[in-house]
Structure formats: structure tokens, C-alpha cells
Amino acid sequence: MNYRQYLTISDKKRRELEEKRENYEKFSSDPENARPMILVFTPVQRSCTVREMTHDPRKMLQWGLDSIRAHLMTGDDAIPAVRVEFGTGQVAHAFGCGLYEPENDMPCAKNHILSSPEEAASLPLPSLTAGRFGELEEYLAFFRENAPDFVRMQIPDLQGPFNNAHLIRGNDILLDFYDAPEMVETLLQKVTDYQIALARRMKTLCAMDPDFFCDWGGWWKGSGRISNCSLHMISAGFYRQFVQKYDQQFLDAVGGGRIHYCGTHDNGLFDAFFSMRNLSGVDYDGAYHDLWELSEKAPRNLTLLQYMKPAQIERLLAGDWPKKRNIILQVSAGSAEEGKDLLRRLRESMPA
């Protein structure tokens, strides 16, 4: 298949994409003069199973291009990018965990490799091609060679220091905070060191912009994302005491980035995020956290991405938008036509 012909765009669309990228860059440099961005997700018809896709770079590239086409059809603010999709267990797998590969869901960690906290001290750092990372490099090379020239390379899913430590040790890490806190920090430091090395490697392999990176449809200041899903299981106090320093190490080492948090509780967690250096954005679930409240608390140059719920969308459509301009709203629609209509109405309701 000629992938460059499989998905093409007009010169007008290229100019529009460049304008969107420039607006994203204002989020960190001139947020008051930026406009909010909207990502519309609609159903995508797939030609293969997830498992088939994750073992064939041709099918994976087509998968990514089909997703891009869906965004182009609605005309939303997504920056076209493709990612090597090996799931959430890649770093844990490199350390020695198995991979569980469902037929129609992304691969994930299958088991834990540390039976006691003390084993963290002798855990070796993997090579940068351990697990499936060698294959990942091959897939990325295929993507760079074959993807249309307007499509960027998105960073792989490297998760975050605590997410990966949790996968490597299992739920016993929650007891280790009490019984062997020094071993928790030993494990977190090793995972952080490995993730920093990986992120620097991926910056080269993805031919990334020196100051910005593609992720989740957006164009973000920095070079990497920290997925902090497992923070849902610990308090904000434990995050500040044990985990935050490693997130900060990662952000400082790779030139900044953003945090993904899909947990339900806050209790000071967002305040901890907002206090960090080199943090350009946070994405989170609007079912549990409030865009308007967080917009008042977030630093001026920090971008918020919220997955919007129907009642919140109606609030926006009624003209009640936050004052903060550097926000990204993720909405869903049942079809491309529904997505176009929702996007139009949201843009019409947006303050000038």
C-alpha cells in the first residue's frame, strides 16, 4: 500500500494545521491570546483486531492513519500524528514482566517480577532495546519512511515512574510504603533513570521538534508524558512524599512535559501538580474534576485537557466558558456528521 496516497490533504488544510500548531504554542508563551482547542473523537472502522495491529507495522500505520482521517473529517484541532501502539506494559516488560495480549484490547503487563521489596536493590536496568523496544525502533523507522509528510511521530506510551513501579512490584507496593519505604524509592529511582534514557532516545527516533511534542491530539511544550493512573491508589500526601520528586526528575531531564491523571480523587493532588517546574499540561476526567474550578487554580502557562461530560458540554454551549484560554476539550460524537455539528456549536459559543 502507498500510505502517502492513502491519506492526503489539500494545501488549504496544511495551512490550517500550521495555524492550529501555532495556536497550541501560544498556550505556553501567550495564553491570553490563544483560543481553546477542541478534540472530537468519533467511531473508526477497523480492518483488523488489536492483536493483529500490534504485530504488524503496516496494519499499525493504517490504524493510525484511519484515526487521523476521522479527525480530519470533523475538522477538529487534532495535530495528525501516529504512535507505535504496544500498550501500557512496555517499560515493565523491558524490566522482565510478561505481556498479556487480548485479541481486541491493548497489551498490558501480565505479571509482577519482584516478590519482595528488597529485590529492588539488585534489579538491573534494561537495555534501551529490551522487551519490545527493539521492535518499536523498527516500527518507528517504517512509520517515518512511509507516513504522509504532514503526519508527525507521536511519543510511545512510556507510562510514568509510579505506574511502572506499580506494575513491576504489583499491589504489594502499597504496603511497601509502610514496611520498606526506602526500597520503594530505590525502585522508583531505577524506573525513572530508565524512562529518562528512553525518552531521550525516543526524541531522536521520533524526529521530534526540539521544544514541542505530539500527544493525545495536542501539541505540547516539552518532550514527554507522565501517566499517573496509579496515583488513584495513594494519597496526595504519599505522592508529595515519595513520588513527586521522580516525576520532577523526569520533567527536568527531558525538557518538560505533561501529566495524565485518570483518577477520581484530588485532595491536594492537583495542587502538587501545579507546583512543579517544567510541567506544561495536565489531562484528567471531567467526571471527577471540574474544568472551571481547576482553571482558576492552574498556573497561567499550564494547559488543561478535560474529557468533557454532556452536562459540561451544555454549560459551554450556553456560553459559560472558563476565563482560562489554554484549555483543550475532548468530546465524543456518534458519527463524523454529529462531530462536525458539535464542533461548530462549541466554536460558535466560544468567547472571542
PAGU-707715 format. One line per 4 residues: their letters; for each residue z, x, y of C-alpha. Coordinates in Angstrom, 3 decimals. Layout:
<sites>
a	Z X Y ~ ... $
</sites>
This chain:
<sites>
mnyr	0.000 0.000 0.000 ~ -0.765 1.146 3.535 ~ 2.600 0.422 5.164 ~ 1.308 1.322 8.627 $
qylt	-1.154 -1.557 8.310 ~ 1.327 -3.827 6.511 ~ 3.240 -4.268 9.757 ~ 1.524 -3.786 13.111 $
isdk	2.353 -4.749 16.693 ~ 0.418 -5.085 19.946 ~ 0.666 -2.743 22.924 ~ 2.476 -5.541 24.765 $
krre	5.110 -5.730 22.022 ~ 5.549 -1.946 22.168 ~ 6.291 -2.180 25.884 ~ 8.764 -4.995 25.244 $
leek	10.562 -2.911 22.620 ~ 10.798 0.012 25.024 ~ 12.279 -2.274 27.678 ~ 14.868 -3.517 25.176 $
reny	15.796 0.032 24.224 ~ 16.221 0.909 27.907 ~ 18.492 -2.112 28.374 ~ 20.630 -1.008 25.424 $
ekfs	21.006 2.395 27.075 ~ 22.386 0.688 30.189 ~ 25.242 -0.640 28.026 ~ 26.922 2.758 28.217 $
sdpe	25.606 4.035 31.570 ~ 25.228 0.986 33.838 ~ 26.682 -2.053 32.035 ~ 26.937 -4.317 35.081 $
narp	23.151 -4.201 35.435 ~ 22.392 -4.748 31.757 ~ 21.683 -8.106 30.149 ~ 23.379 -9.372 26.975 $
milv	21.305 -8.895 23.830 ~ 20.775 -11.400 21.026 ~ 20.040 -10.704 17.349 ~ 18.661 -13.647 15.364 $
ftpv	18.852 -13.493 11.563 ~ 16.584 -15.802 9.574 ~ 15.814 -16.058 5.824 ~ 13.472 -13.369 4.464 $
qrsc	11.312 -13.950 1.395 ~ 11.772 -11.042 -1.023 ~ 9.316 -9.842 -3.650 ~ 11.845 -8.098 -5.919 $
tvre	15.518 -8.046 -6.862 ~ 18.064 -5.920 -5.017 ~ 18.427 -3.613 -8.018 ~ 14.669 -3.070 -8.195 $
mthd	14.599 -2.341 -4.478 ~ 17.392 0.240 -4.661 ~ 15.470 2.265 -7.266 ~ 12.003 2.300 -5.707 $
prkm	11.325 3.739 -2.228 ~ 8.108 1.710 -1.924 ~ 9.897 -1.575 -2.551 ~ 12.752 -0.489 -0.286 $
lqwg	10.409 0.295 2.576 ~ 8.649 -3.055 2.155 ~ 12.082 -4.742 2.079 ~ 12.931 -3.124 5.412 $
ldsi	9.567 -3.951 6.976 ~ 9.880 -7.593 5.884 ~ 13.246 -7.726 7.651 ~ 11.680 -6.252 10.789 $
rahl	8.876 -8.828 10.652 ~ 11.466 -11.624 10.656 ~ 12.955 -10.267 13.890 ~ 9.540 -9.784 15.460 $
mtgd	8.679 -13.403 14.651 ~ 11.684 -14.715 16.579 ~ 11.230 -12.228 19.408 ~ 14.901 -11.262 19.464 $
daip	16.418 -7.993 20.689 ~ 16.455 -6.057 17.404 ~ 15.154 -2.489 17.525 ~ 12.816 -2.052 14.494 $
avrv	14.426 0.329 12.023 ~ 14.588 0.871 8.259 ~ 17.502 2.229 6.248 ~ 17.852 3.689 2.785 $
efgt	19.865 0.957 1.084 ~ 22.164 2.413 -1.565 ~ 25.181 0.241 -0.788 ~ 28.768 0.888 0.269 $
gqva	29.814 3.241 -2.536 ~ 27.675 6.260 -1.684 ~ 30.410 8.612 -0.461 ~ 32.819 7.517 -3.203 $
hafg	30.047 8.065 -5.757 ~ 29.454 11.576 -4.414 ~ 33.165 12.299 -4.998 ~ 32.824 11.110 -8.611 $
cgly	33.293 7.328 -8.640 ~ 30.843 5.310 -10.680 ~ 28.375 2.864 -9.156 ~ 28.249 -0.814 -10.051 $
epen	24.759 -2.206 -9.535 ~ 24.432 -6.004 -9.647 ~ 20.962 -7.472 -10.057 ~ 20.958 -9.206 -6.671 $
dmpc	23.575 -7.502 -4.545 ~ 24.003 -4.014 -3.116 ~ 25.542 -1.243 -5.241 ~ 29.262 -0.623 -4.793 $
aknh	31.964 1.655 -6.192 ~ 32.722 0.884 -9.830 ~ 35.994 2.735 -10.415 ~ 38.601 4.981 -8.809 $
ilss	38.944 8.650 -9.723 ~ 42.484 9.519 -8.600 ~ 45.213 8.363 -10.967 ~ 47.971 9.869 -8.818 $
peea	48.218 10.734 -5.118 ~ 48.885 14.401 -5.933 ~ 45.365 14.760 -7.364 ~ 44.017 14.550 -3.812 $
aslp	45.104 18.156 -3.225 ~ 42.676 19.537 -5.829 ~ 39.814 17.126 -5.141 ~ 36.738 19.248 -4.341 $
lpsl	34.330 18.400 -1.538 ~ 30.973 17.316 -2.993 ~ 27.675 18.899 -2.046 ~ 25.530 17.096 0.509 $
tagr	23.164 16.083 -2.301 ~ 25.871 14.810 -4.696 ~ 25.687 11.290 -6.115 ~ 22.561 9.622 -4.773 $
fgel	22.396 11.639 -1.555 ~ 19.672 13.877 -3.017 ~ 17.606 10.766 -3.721 ~ 18.464 9.452 -0.275 $
eeyl	16.819 12.502 1.268 ~ 13.697 11.875 -0.815 ~ 13.605 8.208 0.194 ~ 14.002 9.099 3.867 $
affr	11.122 11.576 3.607 ~ 8.974 8.793 2.107 ~ 10.009 6.441 4.922 ~ 9.211 8.967 7.649 $
enap	5.795 9.642 6.136 ~ 4.795 6.025 5.549 ~ 6.580 3.729 8.009 ~ 4.696 2.419 11.073 $
dfvr	5.107 4.699 14.074 ~ 7.155 2.152 16.062 ~ 9.781 1.897 13.289 ~ 12.814 4.160 13.591 $
mqip	15.036 5.545 10.843 ~ 18.471 3.921 10.692 ~ 21.549 5.850 9.607 ~ 22.623 5.307 5.974 $
dlqg	25.804 3.412 5.165 ~ 28.453 6.145 5.010 ~ 31.386 3.733 5.493 ~ 34.461 5.339 7.126 $
pfnn	37.357 7.680 6.276 ~ 39.807 4.980 5.197 ~ 37.222 2.783 3.466 ~ 36.103 5.727 1.351 $
ahli	39.637 6.979 0.677 ~ 40.481 3.447 -0.470 ~ 37.509 3.427 -2.859 ~ 38.384 6.858 -4.270 $
rgnd	42.091 6.135 -4.808 ~ 41.998 2.353 -5.278 ~ 44.627 -0.135 -4.118 ~ 47.398 2.308 -5.043 $
illd	46.682 3.995 -1.723 ~ 48.549 1.095 -0.104 ~ 51.706 2.236 -1.935 ~ 50.943 5.893 -1.259 $
fyda	51.525 5.255 2.441 ~ 55.202 4.843 1.491 ~ 55.509 7.118 -1.557 ~ 53.216 10.039 -0.729 $
pemv	52.049 9.802 2.896 ~ 51.143 13.481 3.053 ~ 48.709 13.028 0.144 ~ 47.085 10.072 1.913 $
etll	46.423 12.360 4.854 ~ 45.123 15.100 2.548 ~ 42.608 12.659 1.076 ~ 41.654 11.269 4.484 $
qkvt	41.020 14.770 5.827 ~ 38.763 15.683 2.910 ~ 36.774 12.473 3.197 ~ 36.471 12.940 6.968 $
dyqi	35.224 16.513 6.601 ~ 32.591 15.363 4.124 ~ 31.484 12.444 6.282 ~ 31.096 14.681 9.318 $
alar	28.879 17.053 7.348 ~ 26.846 14.125 6.006 ~ 26.449 12.511 9.419 ~ 25.182 15.759 10.924 $
rmkt	22.728 16.088 8.056 ~ 21.537 12.504 8.464 ~ 20.957 13.006 12.175 ~ 18.356 15.628 11.260 $
lcam	16.855 13.712 8.340 ~ 16.505 10.506 10.352 ~ 14.840 12.388 13.233 ~ 17.312 10.663 15.499 $
dpdf	17.407 10.588 19.279 ~ 19.893 13.245 20.494 ~ 22.069 10.656 22.249 ~ 21.455 7.288 20.536 $
fcdw	21.096 5.842 17.045 ~ 19.784 2.673 15.405 ~ 22.247 0.476 13.561 ~ 22.575 -3.240 12.855 $
ggww	19.566 -4.045 15.038 ~ 21.038 -2.361 18.107 ~ 20.553 0.952 19.890 ~ 23.929 2.644 20.206 $
kgsg	25.322 5.596 22.101 ~ 26.283 8.376 19.672 ~ 25.291 9.325 16.137 ~ 27.371 7.406 13.604 $
risn	29.175 4.268 12.497 ~ 32.657 3.950 11.006 ~ 33.051 0.956 8.699 ~ 36.708 -0.061 8.784 $
cslh	36.721 -3.068 6.444 ~ 39.792 -1.840 4.551 ~ 41.905 -1.912 7.720 ~ 42.290 -5.608 6.907 $
misa	44.852 -4.462 4.314 ~ 47.096 -2.407 6.593 ~ 48.900 -2.983 9.881 ~ 47.753 -1.767 13.255 $
gfyr	50.814 0.473 13.222 ~ 49.714 2.153 9.999 ~ 46.245 2.555 11.459 ~ 47.613 4.361 14.505 $
qfvq	49.976 6.494 12.425 ~ 47.730 7.509 9.551 ~ 44.054 6.657 10.020 ~ 43.075 6.680 13.679 $
kydq	43.191 10.462 14.031 ~ 40.492 10.804 11.351 ~ 38.267 8.182 12.946 ~ 38.701 10.131 16.179 $
qfld	37.816 13.419 14.459 ~ 34.612 11.855 13.163 ~ 33.582 10.406 16.529 ~ 34.303 13.662 18.353 $
avgg	32.428 15.751 15.782 ~ 29.219 13.698 15.699 ~ 28.885 12.981 19.410 ~ 30.326 9.475 19.387 $
grih	29.518 6.220 17.665 ~ 30.804 2.781 16.893 ~ 33.216 0.904 14.605 ~ 32.519 -2.013 12.274 $
ycgt	35.581 -4.157 11.539 ~ 35.242 -7.352 9.488 ~ 38.955 -8.047 9.019 ~ 40.871 -11.084 10.179 $
hdng	43.921 -9.618 11.913 ~ 44.260 -7.829 15.234 ~ 47.947 -7.348 16.157 ~ 47.043 -4.367 18.322 $
lfda	44.165 -3.036 16.234 ~ 41.544 -3.650 18.916 ~ 43.816 -2.015 21.490 ~ 43.835 1.048 19.241 $
ffsm	40.037 0.994 19.026 ~ 39.695 0.570 22.777 ~ 41.873 3.649 23.394 ~ 39.560 6.019 21.517 $
rnls	37.309 8.688 23.000 ~ 33.576 8.609 22.319 ~ 33.655 5.045 20.976 ~ 30.580 3.193 22.210 $
gvdy	30.982 -0.149 20.447 ~ 32.809 -2.420 18.027 ~ 31.331 -5.212 15.915 ~ 33.511 -7.938 14.403 $
dgay	33.566 -11.507 13.080 ~ 33.814 -14.288 15.640 ~ 35.568 -16.484 13.094 ~ 38.717 -14.419 13.668 $
hdlw	38.364 -12.775 17.088 ~ 37.397 -14.131 20.482 ~ 34.477 -12.749 22.474 ~ 35.869 -13.973 25.794 $
else	39.330 -12.514 25.220 ~ 38.042 -9.167 23.968 ~ 35.548 -8.958 26.816 ~ 38.473 -8.960 29.233 $
kapr	40.242 -6.160 27.340 ~ 37.374 -3.887 26.297 ~ 36.589 -0.762 28.341 ~ 33.715 -1.090 30.786 $
nltl	31.289 1.124 28.839 ~ 32.146 -0.182 25.369 ~ 29.750 -2.650 23.730 ~ 30.983 -5.651 21.755 $
lqym	28.886 -7.155 18.959 ~ 30.178 -10.506 17.706 ~ 28.892 -12.600 14.799 ~ 28.812 -15.969 16.520 $
kpaq	30.043 -19.284 15.095 ~ 28.499 -22.681 16.001 ~ 31.257 -23.722 18.425 ~ 30.975 -20.402 20.249 $
ierl	27.193 -20.751 20.486 ~ 27.637 -24.206 22.010 ~ 30.034 -22.737 24.556 ~ 27.367 -20.221 25.589 $
lagd	24.668 -22.902 25.715 ~ 26.905 -24.840 28.117 ~ 26.776 -21.838 30.457 ~ 30.196 -20.356 29.678 $
wpkk	29.337 -16.668 29.204 ~ 31.781 -13.745 29.438 ~ 31.573 -11.644 32.579 ~ 31.020 -8.568 30.425 $
rnii	27.292 -7.831 30.213 ~ 27.161 -5.162 27.497 ~ 27.539 -7.575 24.590 ~ 25.368 -8.237 21.526 $
lqvs	25.446 -11.665 19.936 ~ 24.451 -12.101 16.296 ~ 23.322 -15.624 15.429 ~ 21.654 -17.188 12.378 $
agsa	18.918 -19.786 12.028 ~ 17.304 -21.534 9.090 ~ 13.748 -20.527 9.973 ~ 11.734 -18.447 12.411 $
eegk	10.945 -21.542 14.483 ~ 14.611 -22.532 14.676 ~ 15.433 -18.954 15.594 ~ 12.870 -18.904 18.404 $
dllr	14.250 -22.143 19.815 ~ 17.867 -20.981 19.665 ~ 16.941 -17.671 21.272 ~ 15.090 -19.462 24.093 $
rlre	18.013 -21.783 24.798 ~ 20.534 -18.949 24.789 ~ 18.437 -16.881 27.171 ~ 17.995 -19.870 29.491 $
smpa	21.763 -20.422 29.578 ~ 22.479 -16.738 30.296 ~ 23.692 -15.925 33.825 ~ 21.198 -13.965 35.924 $
</sites>
